[in-house]
């Protein structure tokens, strides 16, 4: 079946052998288009045409004495007419038709190529910050303006091109190459970040004022950025180097045995939204009864399938987990496990090149808490730069 005939509605007409030639001549005179032409065994003919054309042929055939038989009526208009009393179906069909007609005027997907360090989602965020993304109105789209706006605002993109292919935005990017930051010209000393005993010195630049084996305090000068020369006077530089020292860190962790626990009592379906492009429509509302405190979990389910991705349709649903706060007790074993977990996080905050030499741990159990004390002996770089100003004397 010709899809145009189906959309406009059609009728299948038939006439006998005696009037077949006359009917064909009439079609030629009126420039009538038809489809599905076939010859009958008795010499008659049969074909299909639109509803408007069939009415015209029947009227003129009656005037000229050409008998026409309507064998079948069909197509979208006939189906809609047959279901005219089903208002919901009619409204849904009308909405679907409107959405189909309007969908070509919006961006349905944004595809990113050329990115190496940035993810596609990060590039889409850069575009969204400039007002472009899924759901953007295409008739008002200006590629040049968008590209210039993105490059002015982005610190990570060096070049971008946005091309529209139907309802898909094809985005090509070139990322900005991160150049090594130029070394600061401002002079600086190296000072101790904390107490320690110096184990080794790796001097890159500056005048070292300490030696191996020396004990230093936090803030004490390690490497000076000032050279004192009797021939050229004072010279300034930005001191650099690694001063490895034996240091000690102490940690005190207290885990109470009594605490307040969340005890979940009920899980309830919350509100549900239908997301279409950038708009949201609430399609289900929870009862709203106050059952006490709750955790709200939001889940976004996107429509995928048939090779389609990033469609502008999604469902956001809430799950409400109600709970009550009740006093609870933890065992000393559970408290000790929590204490070790917290200690691991504390030690993880040390520098990656820190070398642990010794770790002393002691635990104390009281009536209300478990206390963990830890002393860590390690070797680490304690040198940090401290800039200073040069005051010119008159």
C-alpha positions in Angstrom: 0.0 0.0 0.0 1.2 3.4 -0.9 1.9 5.3 2.4 0.6 8.6 0.9 -2.7 6.9 0.2 -2.9 5.5 3.7 -2.3 8.9 5.3 -4.8 10.7 3.1 -7.3 7.8 3.0 -8.2 5.7 0.0 -10.9 3.8 -1.9 -10.5 0.8 -4.2 -12.6 1.3 -7.4 -13.6 -1.3 -10.0 -15.5 -1.2 -13.3 -16.4 -3.8 -16.0 -14.6 -4.6 -19.3 -17.1 -2.5 -21.3 -16.3 0.7 -19.5 -12.6 0.1 -18.7 -11.2 2.1 -21.6 -13.6 5.0 -21.0 -12.6 5.1 -17.3 -8.9 5.2 -18.1 -9.5 8.0 -20.6 -11.3 9.9 -17.8 -8.4 9.5 -15.5 -6.0 10.9 -18.2 -8.3 13.9 -18.8 -8.4 14.8 -15.1 -4.7 13.9 -14.4 -5.8 11.4 -11.8 -3.1 9.5 -10.0 -3.9 6.0 -8.9 -2.1 3.0 -7.4 -2.4 -0.8 -7.3 -3.8 -1.1 -10.8 -4.8 -4.6 -11.8 -6.7 -6.2 -14.7 -9.6 -8.6 -13.9 -10.1 -12.0 -15.6 -13.3 -10.7 -17.3 -11.4 -7.7 -18.7 -12.4 -5.2 -16.0 -10.0 -3.0 -14.1 -9.4 -2.2 -10.5 -7.2 0.5 -8.8 -7.0 2.6 -5.6 -7.0 6.4 -5.3 -7.4 9.0 -2.6 -10.8 9.7 -1.0 -11.0 13.1 -2.7 -10.1 11.6 -6.1 -12.5 8.7 -5.7 -15.4 11.1 -5.0 -14.5 13.1 -8.1 -14.4 10.0 -10.3 -17.7 8.6 -8.9 -19.4 11.9 -9.6 -18.1 12.2 -13.2 -18.6 8.5 -13.9 -22.2 8.9 -12.9 -22.5 11.8 -15.4 -21.0 9.7 -18.2 -22.7 6.5 -17.4 -19.6 4.6 -16.2 -20.5 2.2 -13.4 -18.0 2.3 -10.6 -18.0 -0.1 -7.6 -16.3 0.9 -4.3 -14.7 -2.3 -3.1 -12.8 -1.1 0.0 -12.2 2.1 2.0 -9.3 2.5 4.3 -6.4 4.7 5.5 -5.8 6.9 8.5 -8.9 9.2 8.2 -11.2 6.2 8.0 -9.6 4.6 11.1 -9.9 7.9 13.0 -13.5 8.3 12.0 -14.3 4.8 13.1 -12.8 5.7 16.6 -14.3 9.2 16.8 -16.1 8.4 20.0 -13.0 7.2 21.8 -11.8 10.7 22.9 -8.7 9.5 24.7 -7.4 7.6 21.7 -8.2 10.6 19.4 -6.4 13.0 21.7 -3.4 10.7 22.1 -3.2 10.3 18.3 -3.4 14.0 17.9 -0.7 14.6 20.5 1.5 12.0 18.8 1.1 13.7 15.4 1.9 17.1 16.9 5.0 15.7 18.6 6.2 14.0 15.4 5.8 17.3 13.5 7.5 19.3 16.2 10.3 16.9 17.0 12.3 17.9 14.0 12.6 21.4 15.4 14.5 20.4 18.5 17.9 18.7 19.3 17.4 15.1 20.3 21.0 14.0 20.8 24.5 15.6 21.2 27.4 13.5 19.9 30.9 14.4 20.8 34.1 13.4 19.0 37.7 14.5 19.2 37.9 14.6 23.0 40.8 12.8 24.7 41.0 14.0 28.3 37.6 15.5 28.7 34.6 13.1 28.8 31.6 13.6 26.4 29.5 14.5 29.5 32.0 17.3 30.4 31.8 18.7 26.8 28.0 18.6 27.0 28.2 20.5 30.3 30.3 23.2 28.6 27.7 23.5 25.9 24.8 23.5 28.4 26.5 26.4 30.3 26.2 28.4 27.0 22.5 27.5 26.6 22.8 24.6 24.1 21.9 20.9 24.6 19.2 18.3 24.2 15.9 20.2 23.7 17.5 23.3 22.1 15.3 25.0 19.5 16.9 24.5 16.1 15.2 27.3 14.1 16.9 29.8 16.4 20.3 28.1 16.4 23.4 29.9 15.2 26.5 27.7 15.2 29.0 30.5 14.9 27.6 32.4 17.9 27.5 29.2 20.0 31.1 28.2 19.1 32.5 31.7 20.0 30.6 31.8 23.3 31.9 28.3 24.3 35.5 29.2 23.4 35.3 32.4 25.4 33.9 30.7 28.5 35.8 27.4 28.4 39.3 27.0 29.8 39.7 23.4 28.5 38.6 23.7 24.8 40.8 25.3 22.1 38.5 24.7 19.2 34.9 23.5 18.7 32.6 22.9 15.7 28.9 22.2 16.0 27.1 20.8 13.0 23.4 19.9 12.9 22.5 16.6 11.1 18.7 16.3 11.3 17.9 16.4 15.0 21.4 15.4 16.1 24.2 17.9 17.0 27.6 16.6 15.9 30.2 18.3 18.1 33.9 18.1 17.2 36.4 19.5 19.7 40.1 20.1 20.2 41.2 20.3 23.8 43.6 22.9 25.1 47.1 21.5 25.7 48.1 22.2 29.2 51.5 23.8 29.1 53.9 23.6 32.0 53.4 26.6 34.2 56.2 29.0 34.0 58.3 29.1 37.1 57.5 31.9 39.5 60.1 34.7 39.4 59.4 35.7 43.0 62.2 34.6 45.3 61.5 32.1 48.1 63.1 30.2 50.9 62.6 26.6 51.9 61.4 26.2 55.5 60.4 23.1 57.5 56.8 22.2 57.4 57.1 20.3 60.7 59.6 19.1 63.3 62.1 16.5 62.3 65.6 15.2 62.1 67.3 15.6 58.7 68.2 12.4 56.9 69.3 13.6 53.5 69.4 16.7 51.4 68.7 17.1 47.7 69.5 20.7 46.8 68.3 22.0 43.4 68.7 25.7 43.9 69.5 28.0 46.8 71.9 28.2 49.8 71.5 25.3 52.2 71.8 26.3 55.9 71.3 22.9 57.6 73.1 19.6 57.5 72.3 15.9 57.8 71.6 14.8 61.4 70.4 18.2 62.5 67.1 18.5 64.3 64.8 21.3 63.1 61.6 22.9 64.2 58.5 23.7 62.1 59.0 27.0 60.3 62.8 26.9 60.6 64.9 28.0 57.6 66.3 25.1 55.6 67.5 26.6 52.3 67.9 30.3 51.8 66.9 32.0 48.6 69.6 34.8 49.2 73.2 34.5 48.0 75.6 36.8 49.7 78.6 37.5 47.5 81.4 40.0 48.2 81.9 40.7 44.5 78.4 41.1 43.2 76.5 41.6 46.5 73.2 39.9 47.2 71.5 37.7 44.6 68.0 36.3 45.0 66.6 33.0 43.7 63.6 30.7 44.2 65.0 28.0 46.5 64.1 24.4 45.4 65.0 21.0 46.7 64.0 18.0 48.8 64.9 17.8 52.5 64.1 14.4 53.8 63.7 14.2 57.6 62.7 11.7 60.2 59.3 12.8 61.5 56.7 11.6 64.0 52.9 11.8 63.7 50.4 11.1 66.5 46.8 10.1 66.1 44.1 10.0 68.7 40.9 8.3 67.7 37.9 7.8 70.0 34.9 5.6 69.0 31.9 5.9 71.3 30.2 2.6 72.3 26.7 4.2 72.4 25.4 5.9 69.3 22.1 6.8 67.5 21.2 4.4 64.8 18.9 4.8 61.8 16.3 1.9 61.8 14.3 1.8 58.5 10.7 1.1 59.0 9.0 1.5 55.6 9.8 2.1 52.0 7.2 4.1 50.0 7.0 5.1 46.4 7.4 8.9 46.1 6.6 11.4 43.3 7.2 10.4 39.6 8.1 12.8 36.8 8.1 12.5 33.1 11.0 14.4 31.6 10.7 15.6 28.0 13.7 17.6 26.7 14.2 20.2 29.4 10.7 20.1 30.8 9.3 17.9 33.6 5.7 16.8 34.3 4.6 15.2 37.5 2.6 12.1 36.6 2.3 10.6 40.1 2.1 12.3 43.5 2.7 10.5 46.7 0.1 10.7 49.5 2.2 13.2 51.4 1.4 11.8 54.8 4.0 12.8 57.3 5.5 9.6 58.6 8.6 11.1 60.1 12.1 11.6 58.8 13.1 9.7 55.6 15.9 9.3 53.1 14.9 10.3 49.5 16.4 8.3 46.7 15.9 9.6 43.2 16.3 7.3 40.2 16.4 8.4 36.5 15.4 5.8 34.0 16.1 6.7 30.3 14.4 5.1 27.4 16.8 3.1 25.3 16.5 0.3 22.7 16.6 -0.3 19.0 20.0 1.3 18.8 18.8 4.6 20.2 20.6 6.4 23.0 20.3 9.8 24.8 16.7 10.1 23.9 15.0 13.2 25.4 12.6 11.0 27.4 13.2 9.8 30.9 11.3 9.0 34.1 12.4 10.3 37.4 11.0 8.4 40.4 11.5 8.9 44.1 11.8 6.3 46.8 11.1 7.3 50.4 12.8 5.3 53.1 11.3 6.2 56.4 13.4 5.6 59.5 13.4 6.2 63.2 16.4 7.1 65.3 17.0 4.7 68.2 19.8 4.3 70.7 22.2 1.5 69.9 25.3 -0.1 71.4 28.3 -1.4 69.4 30.6 -4.1 70.6 34.2 -3.4 71.4 35.2 -5.5 68.4 33.0 -3.3 66.1 34.4 -0.1 67.7 38.0 -1.4 67.1 37.2 -2.1 63.5 35.8 1.4 63.0 38.9 2.9 64.7 41.2 1.1 62.4 39.2 2.3 59.4 39.5 5.9 60.5 43.3 5.4 61.1 43.7 4.1 57.6 42.0 7.2 56.3 44.3 9.4 58.4 47.4 7.6 57.2 46.1 7.8 53.6 46.3 11.6 53.9 50.1 11.5 54.2 52.1 12.3 51.1 52.5 9.4 48.6 56.3 9.5 48.9 56.3 9.2 52.7 58.2 6.2 53.9 56.8 4.6 57.1 59.4 3.3 59.5 57.5 2.3 62.5 53.9 2.3 63.8 53.0 2.0 67.5 49.4 1.4 68.3 47.7 1.2 71.7 44.0 0.8 72.5 42.1 1.6 75.7 38.5 0.5 76.4 36.5 2.7 78.8 32.9 2.4 79.8 31.8 4.8 77.1 34.3 4.5 74.3 37.2 2.7 72.7 40.3 4.9 72.3 43.0 4.2 69.8 46.4 6.0 70.0 48.9 5.7 67.2 52.4 7.1 66.8 54.0 6.8 63.3 57.7 7.3 62.6 58.4 8.1 59.0 60.7 9.8 56.6 59.2 12.5 54.4 60.0 15.7 52.6 59.5 18.6 55.0 60.6 21.4 52.7 58.0 23.9 51.6 58.6 27.2 49.8 58.1 30.4 51.6 58.1 33.5 49.4 59.6 36.8 50.5 59.6 40.4 49.3 62.6 42.3 48.2 62.8 45.7 49.7 65.0 48.1 47.7 66.9 50.6 49.9 67.2 54.1 48.6 
